[in-house]
Amino acid sequence: MRPINIQDQTPHLTLPVSERDHQRGLASAPLTLVEYGDYQCPYCGAAYPMVKQIQKALGKNLRFVFRNFPLTQAHPYAMVAAETAEAAALQDKFWEMHDLLFERQTLLAPEIIPQWAKTIGLDLSKFRAAIQEGAIAKRIKEDRQSGIRSGVNGTPTFFINGARYDGPADFDSLRAALKGT
């Protein structure tokens, strides 16, 4: 009888990181941290500064990837926020909008979005058109489906080098897990 390997039971990313993903850091970095997140989720909001700290601490050794996993049943503006970030990405401003959405999470409401888009220098007519076209909704759905297939059932969910991280979502624990990989 073959011994059970714990690694065999750990959920893994079903959609590998690729050029389609929003990435910070070098593709050649030895560590890749993927977050499935929801811009309106308070736990994701709490994890945001921790992820920033980890990025700073690990520098060139870390590539960070963010994928959308809006929990629309719990967060009424989660889809609007995800669409906002993806529309900003089409104007090469994904990370600016990503950061703004988390930094101003408590103020999130559909009526404030155009002001935030203007704040980061987006062309508002292109921004609105991108949201209405439907390609953005398709991408968000793909992110969400890949999360579900990878065992994501809440946010934030992190993957380290493809394996789901199920430890505590605090700076020291996550950093230690990254360094232990």
C-alpha positions as CSV (number, residue, x, y, z in Angstrom):
1,M,0.0,0.0,0.0
2,R,1.4,3.4,-1.0
3,P,1.8,5.9,1.8
4,I,-0.4,9.0,1.6
5,N,1.5,12.1,0.7
6,I,0.0,15.3,2.3
7,Q,1.2,17.3,-0.8
8,D,-1.1,15.1,-2.9
9,Q,-4.1,16.4,-1.0
10,T,-3.3,20.1,-1.2
11,P,-5.4,21.8,-3.8
12,H,-3.4,23.3,-6.7
13,L,-4.1,26.0,-9.2
14,T,-5.9,24.5,-12.2
15,L,-5.1,27.5,-14.4
16,P,-1.3,28.1,-14.3
17,V,-0.1,31.7,-14.1
18,S,0.4,33.2,-17.6
19,E,0.6,36.4,-19.5
20,R,-3.2,36.8,-19.0
21,D,-2.7,37.4,-15.3
22,H,-2.1,40.7,-13.5
23,Q,1.4,40.3,-12.2
24,R,3.8,42.3,-10.1
25,G,7.3,41.1,-10.1
26,L,9.5,39.0,-12.4
27,A,8.1,35.9,-14.1
28,S,11.5,34.3,-13.2
29,A,11.0,35.0,-9.5
30,P,11.5,31.8,-7.4
31,L,8.3,32.5,-5.5
32,T,4.8,33.2,-6.9
33,L,2.0,34.2,-4.7
34,V,-1.5,34.1,-6.3
35,E,-4.4,35.8,-4.5
36,Y,-8.0,35.1,-5.4
37,G,-9.7,38.2,-4.0
38,D,-12.8,40.3,-3.7
39,Y,-12.4,44.1,-3.6
40,Q,-15.3,44.5,-1.1
41,C,-14.3,41.7,1.2
42,P,-13.1,43.0,4.5
43,Y,-10.7,40.1,4.9
44,C,-9.1,40.9,1.5
45,G,-8.9,44.6,2.6
46,A,-7.1,43.5,5.8
47,A,-4.7,41.3,3.7
48,Y,-3.9,44.0,1.2
49,P,-1.3,45.9,3.4
50,M,0.1,42.5,4.4
51,V,0.7,41.5,0.8
52,K,2.3,44.9,0.1
53,Q,4.7,44.3,3.1
54,I,5.5,40.8,1.8
55,Q,6.2,42.2,-1.7
56,K,8.5,44.8,-0.2
57,A,10.3,42.2,2.1
58,L,10.8,39.6,-0.7
59,G,11.5,42.1,-3.5
60,K,12.8,40.4,-6.7
61,N,12.2,37.0,-5.2
62,L,8.4,37.3,-5.4
63,R,5.9,37.5,-8.2
64,F,2.4,38.5,-7.0
65,V,-0.7,37.7,-9.1
66,F,-4.2,38.9,-8.4
67,R,-7.3,37.1,-9.7
68,N,-10.9,38.2,-9.3
69,F,-13.2,36.1,-7.1
70,P,-16.2,38.4,-6.4
71,L,-18.5,37.1,-3.7
72,T,-21.6,38.8,-5.1
73,Q,-24.0,37.1,-2.7
74,A,-22.2,38.8,0.3
75,H,-20.8,41.9,-1.3
76,P,-23.2,43.9,-3.5
77,Y,-20.4,46.0,-5.1
78,A,-17.9,43.2,-5.6
79,M,-18.7,42.7,-9.3
80,V,-18.7,46.5,-10.0
81,A,-15.3,46.7,-8.3
82,A,-13.9,43.8,-10.3
83,E,-15.2,45.3,-13.5
84,T,-13.6,48.6,-12.6
85,A,-10.2,47.0,-12.1
86,E,-10.4,45.1,-15.3
87,A,-11.6,48.2,-17.3
88,A,-8.6,50.1,-15.8
89,A,-6.3,47.2,-17.0
90,L,-7.3,47.9,-20.6
91,Q,-5.7,51.3,-20.1
92,D,-2.6,49.8,-18.4
93,K,-3.8,51.0,-15.0
94,F,-4.8,47.8,-13.3
95,W,-2.5,48.1,-10.3
96,E,-3.3,51.7,-9.7
97,M,-7.0,50.9,-9.6
98,H,-6.4,47.7,-7.6
99,D,-4.6,49.7,-4.9
100,L,-7.2,52.4,-4.9
101,L,-10.1,50.0,-4.5
102,F,-8.5,48.4,-1.5
103,E,-7.2,51.7,0.0
104,R,-10.7,53.2,-0.2
105,Q,-12.6,50.0,0.3
106,T,-15.0,51.5,2.9
107,L,-16.1,54.2,0.4
108,L,-16.8,51.8,-2.4
109,A,-20.1,52.6,-4.2
110,P,-21.0,52.6,-7.9
111,E,-21.4,56.4,-8.0
112,I,-17.8,57.0,-6.8
113,I,-16.2,54.8,-9.5
114,P,-16.1,57.4,-12.3
115,Q,-14.3,59.8,-9.9
116,W,-11.7,57.2,-9.0
117,A,-11.2,56.4,-12.7
118,K,-10.6,60.0,-13.3
119,T,-8.2,60.2,-10.3
120,I,-5.9,57.7,-11.9
121,G,-6.1,59.2,-15.3
122,L,-8.4,56.9,-17.2
123,D,-10.2,57.9,-20.4
124,L,-13.8,57.8,-19.0
125,S,-15.5,57.1,-22.3
126,K,-13.2,54.1,-23.0
127,F,-13.6,53.0,-19.4
128,R,-17.4,53.0,-19.6
129,A,-17.4,51.3,-23.1
130,A,-15.1,48.5,-21.8
131,I,-17.5,47.7,-19.0
132,Q,-20.5,47.6,-21.3
133,E,-18.8,45.4,-24.0
134,G,-18.9,42.2,-21.9
135,A,-15.3,41.0,-22.4
136,I,-14.5,42.1,-18.9
137,A,-17.3,40.1,-17.3
138,K,-16.1,37.1,-19.3
139,R,-12.6,37.5,-17.8
140,I,-13.9,37.8,-14.3
141,K,-16.0,34.7,-14.8
142,E,-12.9,32.8,-16.0
143,D,-11.0,33.9,-12.9
144,R,-13.8,32.8,-10.7
145,Q,-14.2,29.5,-12.4
146,S,-10.5,28.8,-12.2
147,G,-10.7,29.6,-8.5
148,I,-13.6,27.2,-8.0
149,R,-11.8,24.4,-9.8
150,S,-8.7,25.1,-7.7
151,G,-10.6,24.7,-4.4
152,V,-11.3,28.4,-3.6
153,N,-14.4,28.9,-1.6
154,G,-13.7,32.2,0.2
155,T,-11.6,35.2,0.0
156,P,-8.8,35.9,0.2
157,T,-7.4,32.5,-0.9
158,F,-3.6,32.3,-1.5
159,F,-1.5,29.9,-3.6
160,I,2.2,29.6,-3.2
161,N,4.0,28.3,-6.3
162,G,0.7,26.7,-7.3
163,A,-0.2,25.0,-4.0
164,R,-3.1,26.4,-1.9
165,Y,-1.9,28.0,1.4
166,D,-4.2,27.1,4.2
167,G,-2.3,28.7,7.1
168,P,-3.1,31.8,9.1
169,A,-3.5,35.0,7.0
170,D,-1.0,37.1,8.9
171,F,2.3,38.6,7.7
172,D,4.7,36.3,9.7
173,S,2.9,33.1,8.8
174,L,2.5,33.8,5.1
175,R,6.0,35.1,4.8
176,A,7.4,32.0,6.6
177,A,5.4,29.8,4.2
178,L,6.8,31.7,1.2
179,K,10.3,31.4,2.6
180,G,9.9,27.7,3.4
181,T,8.9,26.9,-0.2
